[in-house]
Amino acid sequence: MNTAEVYRIDWLPGTDVLHGVCHCGAERSAEDPVELWQWMLAHPDGHHLAPEQKGTIE
Amino acid sequence: MTAFARNQWYVAAYGREVGRELLGRTILNEPIAFYRTEPDGAEDGAASTGTVVALADRCVHRRYPLSASRLDGDNVVCGYHGFTYDTSGTCVFVPGQKRVPRTARVASYPVVEQDSLVWVWIGDPALADPAVIPRAPWLADPRWTTVGGMEPIDAGYGLLVDNLMDLSHETYLHGGYIGTPEVAETPITTEVDEGAGIVRVSRHMDDADCPPFYARSTGIEGRITRWQDIEYHAPCLYLLHSRIAPVGVLPEADGSDPNAFHVEITYAITPSTDRTVYDFWAVSRDFAQDDDEVTTFLHDFNRTVVRQDVDALNLLQQALDTEREGYQELSINIDTGGLAARRILARLAAEGERTTTPSTAVAAP
């Protein structure tokens, strides 16, 4: 059974980078899973950035 | 410590463990006595197996454990003074007097026997819905051969969840058994289905060493393609879908997978007390189903692996018990799934607190 609210984090092969995709379509990359989950689960806060503002968490 | 999630189903036992002898298990700090009613139609030989009953494991009289008592038909007779309870927990007999006090009853728990597992509902019985119990159908499917067991661990259940959600530990704790270097080296994909309360962690190794667990059971010589797909149905049921094949052998275009070996590794993670957890484990395979040597090997080998986890988690809990409150951890990429599981468990625990009424009906005088 799947519901609509699915969060996904891929560890990109060959790197230390985690790439997160929220169920709303927002995306983010990070190297710290704690930080990435915090961003992911803050939905919708911070999940509707303009494309040029998306990017790696510092 | 990881908080308990009430108003949830938990595995209390394998069906084969529950019979006409009382079985005591403590689940989420609630002592419970389990037994099976007499088989229907036993006299003509067309017996059903009887149904599983779960009652609070303390006599209302002086709190004697009912699990240390005896059955009289489908009733439990307290082994201390003979207070007798029916399958609903209602006291139907007290010694020496005709009147049974109106308040003389013990709590009974909703129970479902499914897929060879006995599930018990911990929380408000009015909220128990058997339809939400997650399935592990291979455990009772004759096309699969299953071995299994249960090991109690002297650690909080959260440590076992952490352990199973991050299989990179196989490389180090279980090296030479199920671990190879590729497990820790291969990146994972993590998915959280928030509504369903499921965490999925996948690790697909294209070209890996074949550990003895799979080499000796499948007969594969040489390197393998090894897939590990975890499906954790919080809080209790953990499924590891394991696919093993010679390197490069993939499922067919139509989705069938005739050239691979499939092993379903099932765990039930059932909190017992704040510092103990029942670790139910089972290994089901779709190959060499009738080969007793493979069956014995997988049972003994996997039990050894589980014992390695037991020893490690016992030690870890002892170490954590000496830590100051608020100790720090460091999480890295391998922990992505475990962190997701922790958060789901915290949410379920909070939800369980909000809706819970005490399930133990008996108050002290």
Interface residues (C-beta under 8 A of the other chain):
Chain A: M1 N2 T3 A4 E5 V6 Y7 R8 I9 D10 W11 L12 P13 D16 L18 H23 E31 D32 P33 V34 L36 W37 L41
Chain B: P187 I188 T189 T190 E191 V192 D193 E194 G195 A196 I198 S331 I332 N333 D335 T336 L339 A340 R343
